[in-house]
Amino acid sequence: MKVGDLVEYNSAATNWDYGTWIGLIIQDIPGMADFKIVKWWHNGEERPHQLHEGAKLKLLTAKKT
């Protein structure tokens, strides 16, 4: 996953249901855990961006380069 990709939170990685949340990777922080900063939208409303491990995200669409 890279900057510009659309993602959702991998619900299997948590007890919370984030099935209707859509995120856009806005920054990549490489390293052992491969962290991503994601800008989120839920029910059409913009939400704050958050830091997540790449392994806990599921790719929806990849940005074409």
C-alpha positions as CSV (number, residue, x, y, z in Angstrom):
1,M,0.0,0.0,0.0
2,K,1.2,3.5,-0.8
3,V,0.1,7.1,-0.6
4,G,-3.1,7.7,-2.6
5,D,-4.5,4.2,-2.0
6,L,-8.1,3.8,-0.7
7,V,-8.3,1.4,2.3
8,E,-10.6,0.1,4.9
9,Y,-9.8,-1.1,8.4
10,N,-9.3,-4.8,8.6
11,S,-12.2,-5.7,10.9
12,A,-10.7,-9.2,11.6
13,A,-7.8,-7.3,13.4
14,T,-10.2,-5.7,16.0
15,N,-13.5,-6.1,17.8
16,W,-14.8,-2.8,16.4
17,D,-16.9,-2.7,13.2
18,Y,-15.3,-0.2,10.8
19,G,-17.0,-1.7,7.8
20,T,-18.5,1.6,6.6
21,W,-15.3,3.6,7.1
22,I,-13.2,4.5,4.0
23,G,-9.7,5.8,4.3
24,L,-7.1,7.5,2.0
25,I,-3.4,6.9,2.8
26,I,-1.9,10.4,3.0
27,Q,1.5,9.5,4.4
28,D,3.7,6.4,4.5
29,I,6.1,5.9,7.5
30,P,8.3,3.0,6.6
31,G,9.8,0.7,9.2
32,M,9.2,-2.7,10.8
33,A,5.5,-2.1,11.3
34,D,5.0,-0.1,8.1
35,F,2.8,2.6,9.6
36,K,0.4,4.6,7.4
37,I,-1.3,7.9,8.2
38,V,-4.9,7.5,7.0
39,K,-7.6,10.2,6.4
40,W,-11.0,8.7,7.2
41,W,-14.6,9.2,6.0
42,H,-17.6,7.7,7.7
43,N,-21.2,8.1,6.5
44,G,-20.1,10.9,4.2
45,E,-18.5,12.9,6.9
46,E,-14.8,13.6,7.1
47,R,-13.0,12.2,10.2
48,P,-9.6,12.9,11.7
49,H,-6.6,11.2,10.3
50,Q,-5.0,8.4,12.3
51,L,-1.8,6.4,12.4
52,H,-2.3,2.6,11.7
53,E,-0.1,-0.4,11.0
54,G,-0.2,-1.4,7.4
55,A,-1.1,-5.0,8.3
56,K,-4.3,-3.8,9.9
57,L,-5.5,-2.1,6.7
58,K,-7.2,-3.7,3.7
59,L,-6.6,-2.3,0.2
60,L,-9.7,-1.3,-1.7
61,T,-8.2,0.5,-4.7
62,A,-4.7,1.3,-5.6
63,K,-3.6,4.6,-7.0
64,K,-2.4,4.2,-10.5
65,T,1.0,5.7,-11.2
